């Protein structure tokens, strides 16, 4: 059934909704370039920047947004991110897990630690979160073919190319 929705998105002129998940402070510029690229290419960007103030807990708001999206893009840098109060897993990992449980198409992008310019403030310093981030990245690498990015423009290009590859794959299934 979900493939039918994706089919409708690609072939009936419906704008595909792409949920973009990542930590924010360290990847803010990346997110801005990705949002602009997606919108200019005819996709609808769905992400935390547009949640606004709501009468629901943050976790419900972000998971509802994942549920309303046609595809999930995860961007992992060098920070694990914040977690809902009283919880261990970060918002980013929870969003990913939810998209995975919904069988959404998932495209994961990991920062290239050797090629990207990473500011000292963009590294995780909490030893527990460092371990969680390492395990999260390992889970993602085991489940998906990932791409590594080294700049904002490179990331945007990789995301658009991945979405186009998916569109072509679906067209070939006809």
KOLDREN-969155 format. One record per residue (C-alpha): residue number from 0; x, y, z; residue in three letters. Coordinates in steps of 0.02 Angstrom, whole numbers, padded with zeros to 5 digits. Layout:
BEGIN
+-----+--------+--------+--------+-----+
:   i :     xx :     yy :     zz :  aa :
+-----+--------+--------+--------+-----+
: NUM :      X :      Y :      Z : ALA :
...
+-----+--------+--------+--------+-----+
END
This chain:
BEGIN
+-----+--------+--------+--------+-----+
:   i :     xx :     yy :     zz :  aa :
+-----+--------+--------+--------+-----+
:   0 :  00000 :  00000 :  00000 : UNK :
:   1 :  00140 :  00122 :  00041 : UNK :
:   2 :  00219 :  00093 : -00130 : UNK :
:   3 :  00053 :  00148 : -00207 : UNK :
:   4 :  00067 :  00312 : -00110 : UNK :
:   5 :  00244 :  00337 : -00172 : UNK :
:   6 :  00185 :  00296 : -00347 : UNK :
:   7 :  00051 :  00430 : -00333 : UNK :
:   8 :  00180 :  00553 : -00268 : UNK :
:   9 :  00296 :  00527 : -00415 : UNK :
:  10 :  00170 :  00510 : -00555 : UNK :
:  11 :  00016 :  00613 : -00516 : UNK :
:  12 :  00099 :  00779 : -00481 : UNK :
:  13 :  00080 :  00766 : -00293 : UNK :
:  14 :  00226 :  00844 : -00203 : UNK :
:  15 :  00329 :  00714 : -00111 : UNK :
:  16 :  00349 :  00756 :  00074 : UNK :
:  17 :  00526 :  00723 :  00135 : UNK :
:  18 :  00557 :  00720 :  00322 : UNK :
:  19 :  00734 :  00777 :  00364 : UNK :
:  20 :  00800 :  00718 :  00532 : UNK :
:  21 :  00963 :  00771 :  00615 : UNK :
:  22 :  01031 :  00862 :  00763 : UNK :
:  23 :  01009 :  01048 :  00742 : UNK :
:  24 :  01146 :  01161 :  00811 : UNK :
:  25 :  01291 :  01071 :  00729 : UNK :
:  26 :  01201 :  01042 :  00563 : UNK :
:  27 :  01096 :  01200 :  00548 : UNK :
:  28 :  01183 :  01263 :  00391 : UNK :
:  29 :  01173 :  01090 :  00311 : UNK :
:  30 :  00985 :  01084 :  00347 : UNK :
:  31 :  00959 :  01257 :  00271 : UNK :
:  32 :  01046 :  01208 :  00108 : UNK :
:  33 :  00954 :  01040 :  00103 : UNK :
:  34 :  00785 :  01126 :  00130 : UNK :
:  35 :  00819 :  01251 : -00009 : UNK :
:  36 :  00877 :  01114 : -00129 : UNK :
:  37 :  00727 :  01003 : -00094 : UNK :
:  38 :  00603 :  01145 : -00118 : UNK :
:  39 :  00687 :  01205 : -00278 : UNK :
:  40 :  00679 :  01026 : -00344 : UNK :
:  41 :  00492 :  01008 : -00312 : UNK :
:  42 :  00494 :  00915 : -00146 : UNK :
:  43 :  00410 :  00971 :  00014 : UNK :
:  44 :  00534 :  00986 :  00158 : UNK :
:  45 :  00465 :  00927 :  00325 : UNK :
:  46 :  00573 :  00961 :  00477 : UNK :
:  47 :  00584 :  01034 :  00650 : UNK :
:  48 :  00609 :  01211 :  00584 : UNK :
:  49 :  00425 :  01218 :  00541 : UNK :
:  50 :  00344 :  01136 :  00692 : UNK :
:  51 :  00307 :  01299 :  00780 : UNK :
:  52 :  00230 :  01304 :  00952 : UNK :
:  53 :  00104 :  01165 :  00979 : UNK :
:  54 : -00006 :  01097 :  01118 : UNK :
:  55 :  00075 :  00924 :  01108 : UNK :
:  56 :  00239 :  00856 :  01177 : UNK :
:  57 :  00388 :  00876 :  01059 : UNK :
:  58 :  00406 :  00688 :  01035 : UNK :
:  59 :  00227 :  00670 :  00975 : UNK :
:  60 :  00247 :  00819 :  00858 : UNK :
:  61 :  00403 :  00751 :  00774 : UNK :
:  62 :  00338 :  00572 :  00760 : UNK :
:  63 :  00174 :  00634 :  00686 : UNK :
:  64 :  00276 :  00730 :  00557 : UNK :
:  65 :  00373 :  00573 :  00514 : UNK :
:  66 :  00208 :  00481 :  00492 : UNK :
:  67 :  00144 :  00614 :  00370 : UNK :
:  68 :  00299 :  00603 :  00261 : UNK :
:  69 :  00330 :  00499 :  00107 : UNK :
:  70 :  00517 :  00476 :  00135 : UNK :
:  71 :  00642 :  00494 :  00276 : UNK :
:  72 :  00813 :  00576 :  00260 : UNK :
:  73 :  00929 :  00555 :  00409 : UNK :
:  74 :  01085 :  00660 :  00427 : UNK :
:  75 :  01210 :  00605 :  00559 : UNK :
:  76 :  01354 :  00714 :  00611 : UNK :
:  77 :  01462 :  00708 :  00765 : UNK :
:  78 :  01329 :  00742 :  00897 : UNK :
:  79 :  01198 :  00622 :  00964 : UNK :
:  80 :  01072 :  00756 :  01007 : UNK :
:  81 :  00944 :  00785 :  01142 : UNK :
:  82 :  00821 :  00659 :  01211 : UNK :
:  83 :  00643 :  00680 :  01273 : UNK :
:  84 :  00635 :  00705 :  01461 : UNK :
:  85 :  00662 :  00541 :  01553 : UNK :
:  86 :  00713 :  00449 :  01394 : UNK :
:  87 :  00882 :  00386 :  01333 : UNK :
:  88 :  00863 :  00381 :  01142 : UNK :
:  89 :  00879 :  00548 :  01052 : UNK :
:  90 :  00741 :  00628 :  00950 : UNK :
:  91 :  00841 :  00590 :  00792 : UNK :
:  92 :  00857 :  00405 :  00832 : UNK :
:  93 :  00674 :  00394 :  00883 : UNK :
:  94 :  00621 :  00477 :  00719 : UNK :
:  95 :  00729 :  00353 :  00623 : UNK :
:  96 :  00659 :  00204 :  00720 : UNK :
:  97 :  00481 :  00262 :  00687 : UNK :
:  98 :  00511 :  00286 :  00499 : UNK :
:  99 :  00590 :  00113 :  00495 : UNK :
: 100 :  00438 :  00036 :  00583 : UNK :
: 101 :  00324 :  00120 :  00455 : UNK :
: 102 :  00429 :  00047 :  00311 : UNK :
: 103 :  00460 :  00220 :  00240 : UNK :
: 104 :  00597 :  00237 :  00111 : UNK :
: 105 :  00749 :  00289 :  00215 : UNK :
: 106 :  00903 :  00378 :  00151 : UNK :
: 107 :  01045 :  00398 :  00275 : UNK :
: 108 :  01192 :  00517 :  00261 : UNK :
: 109 :  01341 :  00514 :  00379 : UNK :
: 110 :  01469 :  00652 :  00392 : UNK :
: 111 :  01637 :  00607 :  00318 : UNK :
: 112 :  01747 :  00627 :  00471 : UNK :
: 113 :  01905 :  00637 :  00365 : UNK :
: 114 :  01847 :  00760 :  00231 : UNK :
: 115 :  01718 :  00874 :  00313 : UNK :
: 116 :  01764 :  01030 :  00408 : UNK :
: 117 :  01701 :  00994 :  00582 : UNK :
: 118 :  01711 :  01131 :  00712 : UNK :
: 119 :  01774 :  01079 :  00884 : UNK :
: 120 :  01604 :  01129 :  00957 : UNK :
: 121 :  01517 :  01005 :  00841 : UNK :
: 122 :  01591 :  00852 :  00927 : UNK :
: 123 :  01493 :  00759 :  01059 : UNK :
: 124 :  01576 :  00774 :  01229 : UNK :
: 125 :  01461 :  00667 :  01337 : UNK :
: 126 :  01537 :  00492 :  01345 : UNK :
: 127 :  01366 :  00408 :  01357 : UNK :
: 128 :  01304 :  00501 :  01203 : UNK :
: 129 :  01464 :  00460 :  01109 : UNK :
: 130 :  01427 :  00276 :  01136 : UNK :
: 131 :  01244 :  00297 :  01084 : UNK :
: 132 :  01296 :  00390 :  00926 : UNK :
: 133 :  01421 :  00253 :  00882 : UNK :
: 134 :  01287 :  00118 :  00905 : UNK :
: 135 :  01159 :  00219 :  00807 : UNK :
: 136 :  01279 :  00242 :  00661 : UNK :
: 137 :  01321 :  00056 :  00666 : UNK :
: 138 :  01135 :  00011 :  00661 : UNK :
: 139 :  01110 :  00126 :  00512 : UNK :
: 140 :  01261 :  00057 :  00418 : UNK :
: 141 :  01198 : -00121 :  00447 : UNK :
: 142 :  01023 : -00083 :  00381 : UNK :
: 143 :  01056 :  00037 :  00236 : UNK :
: 144 :  01176 :  00085 :  00101 : UNK :
: 145 :  01235 :  00251 :  00169 : UNK :
: 146 :  01318 :  00400 :  00085 : UNK :
: 147 :  01453 :  00507 :  00164 : UNK :
: 148 :  01450 :  00696 :  00144 : UNK :
: 149 :  01585 :  00827 :  00168 : UNK :
: 150 :  01496 :  00993 :  00136 : UNK :
: 151 :  01323 :  01071 :  00131 : UNK :
: 152 :  01315 :  01069 : -00059 : UNK :
: 153 :  01382 :  00892 : -00069 : UNK :
: 154 :  01248 :  00833 :  00054 : UNK :
: 155 :  01109 :  00919 : -00043 : UNK :
: 156 :  01170 :  00841 : -00206 : UNK :
: 157 :  01179 :  00667 : -00128 : UNK :
: 158 :  01002 :  00682 : -00059 : UNK :
: 159 :  00930 :  00739 : -00225 : UNK :
: 160 :  01023 :  00601 : -00318 : UNK :
: 161 :  00958 :  00470 : -00196 : UNK :
: 162 :  00778 :  00529 : -00218 : UNK :
: 163 :  00798 :  00526 : -00408 : UNK :
: 164 :  00869 :  00350 : -00402 : UNK :
: 165 :  00715 :  00296 : -00303 : UNK :
: 166 :  00600 :  00380 : -00429 : UNK :
: 167 :  00687 :  00288 : -00572 : UNK :
: 168 :  00676 :  00123 : -00478 : UNK :
: 169 :  00490 :  00145 : -00455 : UNK :
: 170 :  00465 :  00192 : -00639 : UNK :
: 171 :  00554 :  00032 : -00691 : UNK :
: 172 :  00434 : -00071 : -00585 : UNK :
: 173 :  00287 : -00021 : -00695 : UNK :
+-----+--------+--------+--------+-----+
END
